[in-house]
Amino acid sequence: MPQRSDYDLVLIGGGIMSATLAVILKHLKPDLKLVVLERLPKIAEESSNAWNNAGTGHAALCELNYMPDSSDGSIPSATKAIAINQQFQESREFWANLVQSGVMKSPETFIHSIPHMTFVQGSKDVDYLKRRFEALKDQPLFAGMEFSDDPDQIAKWVPLMLESRSEQTIAATRIDQGTDVDYGAVTRQLFDWLVLSGVEVLSSHEVSKVRRSNNGWTISGKHGSEKFVISSPKVFVGAGGWALKLLQNSGIKEISGFGTFPVSGHFLKTENPELVAKHQAKVYSQAAVGAPPMSVPHLDTRIIEGKSSLLFGPFAGLNLKFLKHGSILDLPKSLRFANLLPYISVALTNFPLVVYLIKEIAKSPKQKIESLREFVPKANPEDWQLYEAGQRAQVIRPKGLSGSLQFGTEVISSADGSIAGLLGASPGASVAVRVMLDVISKIYPEQFHAWQQDIKKLVPSFGVDLNDDAKLASASLSRTAATLKLKA
Ligand SMILES: Cc1cc2nc3c(=O)[nH]c(=O)nc-3n(C[C@H](O)[C@H](O)[C@H](O)COP(=O)(O)OP(=O)(O)OC[C@H]3O[C@@H](n4cnc5c(N)ncnc54)[C@H](O)[C@@H]3O)c2cc1C
């Protein structure tokens, strides 16, 4: 294949991050020439696929890990929870805008209102949840949150969870503005529009090399048995778990010392309509000792392609692949002199996590049903099937000579702004808009300032602390709820 060099930006990976970045850029500068390279035959088949993630619109409404308990029994800090909520609100604003302009289809094809709840048992956690509620109930972005420690009230909210429950020291919070999102549908709709807007989306194109050239970067790989070579002044590496190896391949010094810690996820699923009717919520609880924040157990209503189901999990597992369709050589091949100590130190300093993962891997199907029974005491194994979701690749960040395991996302970019990539997987798809705006600020630093007004047309609350202004927060919530047909 002859070398193509007529692009302004090459995006590697056909997931929600590349899709979001390309749509924002095409709105800011419609004449940009973009090409997306995806190794699989279809886009949105890795983490962004609806069945490979849990579809939670992470807004910190129910996830305790964004608001850990204080050490002295005081009201825990809401700072992180408010920040996550604002970032999800920016995604809502972006999608609402795209629905209005016809870029995205009717909202029922990708987002639904599902109450977000936190459920805890035992007096210690009931006390913590009460204090968490105290910290959040008057925050404008959390308006409408309710708390109850009355089993009868909780049974009205989530009947399936209260049937035959012996423990009565329980409590829950509930908030109606929670959502279930089909991130696969979001990704496909964004790509449909990109193709109509002249963006080339090349599937079955696997990038193997990203190398500096005179004018920027040379990106090469294989399309079936044929080789392809593309050159471009700028590159975005949105390759999910494989971003690490492509960034390492690029040779930029900013990736030195980074590693990735893969955790696989399995869920139990039921489509039994009787059970689905008795549970209309996403209910998150406390994590087991040593469990990473993304492995917090939850029982969720999912709505995918118009069909409702319940899922419970995740059950974490340890394998060496960085993508679901990756290779067991992913982790060994990512080892470099510079990240060896970070990898070793993470293994040594996260002993409870290692023990947790070993316990999870060793869980028999019967033990998985026992875990489910903490949520659904009467669960019948015949109703539930185990399935494999996506692979999470968590970031190992260099810290001096050692390393630390991060549970957020990390944008890595070269000093000259010609290449950027994304590591990490949480809060994930929910905050794609904010993370991609961050990428734009790195790869188009000068234009980013000039584009501020246009960015605010797409995401009106970008750069504004919504939670500091009750009127603005309420206006953004109700405006997006009206367009996306959600409960305000
Ligand atoms: C079990 C699980 C549960 C989750 N739950 C949630 C949730 O409830 N809410 C939430 O917001 N987020 C959740 N996430 C995180 C979320 O799914 C991810 O953050 C998000 O989908 C990542 O999007 P992406 O575009 O970066 O990656 P991906 O969707 O993984 O896309 C990367 C693409 O790059 C392609 N690619 C890779 N290497 C190459 C190459 N060399 N050449 C060409 N193409 C390549 C891949 O095939 C893939 O299509 C969850 C993730 C998992 C695994």
The ligand as an SDF file (V2000), in Angstrom:
LIG
                    3D

 53 58  0  0  0  0  0  0  0  0999 V2000
  -15.7470   -4.7600   33.3890 C   0  0  0  0  0  0  0  0  0  0  0  0
  -15.7910   -3.2920   33.0820 C   0  0  0  0  0  0  0  0  0  0  0  0
  -16.8020   -2.5030   33.6080 C   0  0  0  0  0  0  0  0  0  0  0  0
  -16.8510   -1.1300   33.3230 C   0  0  0  0  0  0  0  0  0  0  0  0
  -17.8930   -0.4060   33.7870 N   0  0  0  0  0  0  0  0  0  0  0  0
  -17.9990    0.8980   33.4650 C   0  0  0  0  0  0  0  0  0  0  0  0
  -19.1340    1.6390   33.8600 C   0  0  0  0  0  0  0  0  0  0  0  0
  -20.0450    1.0960   34.4920 O   0  0  0  0  0  0  0  0  0  0  0  0
  -19.1930    2.9520   33.5290 N   0  0  0  0  0  0  0  0  0  0  0  0
  -18.1790    3.5660   32.8300 C   0  0  0  0  0  0  0  0  0  0  0  0
  -18.2910    4.7530   32.5590 O   0  0  0  0  0  0  0  0  0  0  0  0
  -17.0800    2.8860   32.4310 N   0  0  0  0  0  0  0  0  0  0  0  0
  -16.9730    1.5640   32.7220 C   0  0  0  0  0  0  0  0  0  0  0  0
  -15.8900    0.8510   32.3100 N   0  0  0  0  0  0  0  0  0  0  0  0
  -14.7760    1.5520   31.6370 C   0  0  0  0  0  0  0  0  0  0  0  0
  -15.0910    1.8580   30.1830 C   0  0  0  0  0  0  0  0  0  0  0  0
  -15.6620    0.7420   29.5620 O   0  0  0  0  0  0  0  0  0  0  0  0
  -13.8050    2.2670   29.4770 C   0  0  0  0  0  0  0  0  0  0  0  0
  -13.1640    3.3010   30.1910 O   0  0  0  0  0  0  0  0  0  0  0  0
  -14.0360    2.7930   28.0610 C   0  0  0  0  0  0  0  0  0  0  0  0
  -14.8920    1.9550   27.3370 O   0  0  0  0  0  0  0  0  0  0  0  0
  -12.6850    2.9060   27.3690 C   0  0  0  0  0  0  0  0  0  0  0  0
  -12.8840    3.3580   26.0470 O   0  0  0  0  0  0  0  0  0  0  0  0
  -11.6560    3.3760   25.0460 P   0  0  0  0  0  0  0  0  0  0  0  0
  -12.1320    3.9550   23.7930 O   0  0  0  0  0  0  0  0  0  0  0  0
  -10.4650    3.9950   25.7090 O   0  0  0  0  0  0  0  0  0  0  0  0
  -11.2290    1.8270   24.8960 O   0  0  0  0  0  0  0  0  0  0  0  0
  -11.9080    0.5990   24.1510 P   0  0  0  0  0  0  0  0  0  0  0  0
  -13.3750    0.6610   24.1200 O   0  0  0  0  0  0  0  0  0  0  0  0
  -11.2770   -0.6230   24.7520 O   0  0  0  0  0  0  0  0  0  0  0  0
  -11.4190    0.7970   22.6700 O   0  0  0  0  0  0  0  0  0  0  0  0
  -10.0630    0.6480   22.2750 C   0  0  0  0  0  0  0  0  0  0  0  0
  -10.0860    0.1700   20.8400 C   0  0  0  0  0  0  0  0  0  0  0  0
   -8.7540    0.1730   20.3370 O   0  0  0  0  0  0  0  0  0  0  0  0
   -8.5920   -0.9500   19.5050 C   0  0  0  0  0  0  0  0  0  0  0  0
   -7.1530   -1.2020   19.3830 N   0  0  0  0  0  0  0  0  0  0  0  0
   -6.3190   -1.6170   20.3570 C   0  0  0  0  0  0  0  0  0  0  0  0
   -5.0790   -1.7390   19.8840 N   0  0  0  0  0  0  0  0  0  0  0  0
   -5.1210   -1.3890   18.5800 C   0  0  0  0  0  0  0  0  0  0  0  0
   -4.1430   -1.3480   17.5560 C   0  0  0  0  0  0  0  0  0  0  0  0
   -2.8810   -1.6970   17.7790 N   0  0  0  0  0  0  0  0  0  0  0  0
   -4.5210   -0.9540   16.3120 N   0  0  0  0  0  0  0  0  0  0  0  0
   -5.8150   -0.6060   16.0610 C   0  0  0  0  0  0  0  0  0  0  0  0
   -6.7890   -0.6590   16.9940 N   0  0  0  0  0  0  0  0  0  0  0  0
   -6.4400   -1.0400   18.2550 C   0  0  0  0  0  0  0  0  0  0  0  0
   -9.3690   -2.0300   20.2350 C   0  0  0  0  0  0  0  0  0  0  0  0
   -9.6980   -3.1290   19.4080 O   0  0  0  0  0  0  0  0  0  0  0  0
  -10.5870   -1.2650   20.7190 C   0  0  0  0  0  0  0  0  0  0  0  0
  -11.6480   -1.3060   19.7900 O   0  0  0  0  0  0  0  0  0  0  0  0
  -15.8300   -0.5290   32.5460 C   0  0  0  0  0  0  0  0  0  0  0  0
  -14.8140   -1.3250   31.9910 C   0  0  0  0  0  0  0  0  0  0  0  0
  -14.8050   -2.6970   32.2400 C   0  0  0  0  0  0  0  0  0  0  0  0
  -13.7460   -3.5340   31.6020 C   0  0  0  0  0  0  0  0  0  0  0  0
  1  2  1  0
  2  3  1  0
  2 52  2  0
  3  4  2  0
  4  5  1  0
  4 50  1  0
  5  6  2  0
  6  7  1  0
  6 13  1  0
  7  8  2  0
  7  9  1  0
  9 10  1  0
 10 11  2  0
 10 12  1  0
 12 13  2  0
 13 14  1  0
 14 15  1  0
 14 50  1  0
 15 16  1  0
 16 17  1  0
 16 18  1  0
 18 19  1  0
 18 20  1  0
 20 21  1  0
 20 22  1  0
 22 23  1  0
 23 24  1  0
 24 25  2  0
 24 26  1  0
 24 27  1  0
 27 28  1  0
 28 29  2  0
 28 30  1  0
 28 31  1  0
 31 32  1  0
 32 33  1  0
 33 34  1  0
 33 48  1  0
 34 35  1  0
 35 36  1  0
 35 46  1  0
 36 37  1  0
 36 45  1  0
 37 38  2  0
 38 39  1  0
 39 40  1  0
 39 45  2  0
 40 41  1  0
 40 42  2  0
 42 43  1  0
 43 44  2  0
 44 45  1  0
 46 47  1  0
 46 48  1  0
 48 49  1  0
 50 51  2  0
 51 52  1  0
 52 53  1  0
M  END
$$$$
